[in-house]
Amino acid sequence: MTDATETGQGWGALSSLPGNPIMWVLIISELLVFGAFFLGFGGARLFEPEVFRAGQARLDIALGGANTLILVSSGWLAAKAVQAAHDGRVAASRRFLAAAGALGVAFLAVKGVEYADKAAHGIGIETDTFWTLFYLMTGFHAMHVVMGIIVLAIVGWRFSAENIETGTAFWHMVDLIWLILFPIVYLVR
């Protein structure tokens, strides 16, 4: 006998979303945390506009843009993994997941280059309010990328269409956060 949590019943609106509903609880909570970060960043910018302008002027928009392309591409590969899983193409689904995860590693490498450049110029988390928020937000996002890579590996190993949907839902949340974070931090002046 299955209970309501195994069949997705009893989760209300979450029952109709792809993957396991508990992942959606996590996704919603993470979106709220990042939303608080974005509000805090915007509020701090209002109080210290010169500090934020100076900080943003030192960001490498090309690296941030490259990371945007990397994550959008990885999200596309994750979507292809779901499609392949539903078509019963296990090997193809796993290859798409591996490629999405590899792009996640590429994202982290680019972020590492960016952090190393800032460190070489003496810019750290305590430099000023802009850099504190920059490192907290991008570092917290990078931790989610690491977790997403692990999740993609797990769902590729413990293969089922529901697992793939669940894992890629998390990965798409990581993409979405970056698509909001990048313009707010790097572009909006």
N, C-alpha and C positions, 0 to 999 in steps of 0.2 A: 504494500500500500504506500502510495506517495503522498507527501503532505503538500500543503499549499505553496511552500517556499520552493519545492523542487519543480513544480509545474508552472511557477510564475503567477499563480492565482493569489489573490489577497494583497497584491502590490499596487492595486489601483492603476493609475496612468502609467506607472513604470512597467507593468506587465506587457504592454504593447511595444516596448522598446527592444531592439535586438540585444541578444546576450542575456546574462544573468542580471536581474534587477538590483542586486546588492552592489554591483559595479556602478550602476547609475546613482545610487546613494553616495558612493565615494566621489564620482565625477561631479555631482552637484555640490558636494561639500568643498571639493577642491576649487571649483569655479567661484564659490563664495569667498574662499581665502584669497585667491588671486584678485577678485573684485575689490576686496579690502586693500590689497597692495596698490591697485590702480588708483583707487580713491585717495589713499595716503600720498601717493606720488603726485597726483594732481593738486592736492591741498598744499603739499610742501612746495611745489613749483609756484603757487600763488604767493607764498610768503618769502621765497628766495629766488625770484626770477633770474637774477644775474648769475647766481651760482649754477642754476640749471642750464642757462644758455652756455656758460663757459664749459660745463661738463659735457653737454651734448656736442659742442664744437670739437671735443677731443675723441668722440666716438668714431669708429670706422664703419660708415654706412655700407660700404661694399661687403665687409665681413657679415654684417647683420643681414644684408640682402641675400648673400650667398646662403646663409643659414636658413633664410626663409624659403628659398628654392629647394634646399635640401629637405626640409621638413614637409613641404607641400608634396614633393616627389615621393617621400616615404609614406605619406598618407595615401597617395594614389596606389602605391604598391600594397599597402595594407588593405585597401578596398578590393584590389584584385585578388588578394588572398582569401577574402570572404567569398567573393564570387566563385573562385576555384573550389573552395570548400563545399559550397552549395551544389556545385556541379559534380562533386565526388572526385575531384582531381587532387588527391592528397599531396602528392609530390610537388605539383605546381603550387599549391597553397603554401607549402613549407618553403619553397624557393622564394615566393613573394614575401613571406614573413622574414626570411633571412635577409633579403635585400633591403626591406624596410628597416630592420635592425641595424644593418651595416650603414645605412644612411644616418641612423641615429648616432652611431659611433663617429661618423664624419662630422655631424653637427657638434658633438662634444670636442672633437679635435679642433674645429674652427673656433669654438668658444675658448678652448685652451690657448690658442694662438692670441686671441684678443686679450685674455687675462694676462698672459705673459708680457704682451706689449705694454699694457697699463702698468704692470709691476716694474718693468724696465724703466718707465718714466716716473717712478715713485708714486703712482696712484694706487691707493688701496681703499679698503672699506671704511677707513677712518678719515679719509682726505676731507670730505665735506658731506653734506646731506645728500647731494645728488649721487655721489659715489657709494654712499652707504646703501641707498635704495637700489641703485643699479646692481650692486653685487648681491644684495639680498634677493631681489626679484629674479635676476638672471641665474643666480646660483640655485635658488629654489626650483626654478624651471629646469635647470640642468639635472638636478636630482630626480625630477620627474622623467626626464629623458632616460636616465639610467634605469629607473624602475620600469619604464615602458619597454626598454630593450629586454629586460629580464622577463617581463610579462609576455612579450612576443615569443621569446624562446620557450617559455613554459607551455603556452598554448599550442605552439608548433609541435612540441614533444608530446603533450597530452591531447592529441588531435581529436576534435569534434567540431561540428559547425557552430555549436553554441559557444564553445571555448574560444574559437577564432573570433566570433562576433564580440564576445566579452572583452578579449584582449585588445582587439582593434578599436573598440569604443574608447578604451583608455588612451590608446595611441592617438586617436583623433582629438581627444581632449587636450593632449600635449601639443598637438599641432595648433589647435584653436587658440590656446593660451599664447603661443608664440606670435600668431597672426594679430593678436591684440597688443601684446607686449612690444613687439618690434616698432610699430608706428608710434605708440605712446612714448617710449623711451628714446628712440633714435630719431624720429622724424618730426613730431609735433613740437613746434617752437612757440 
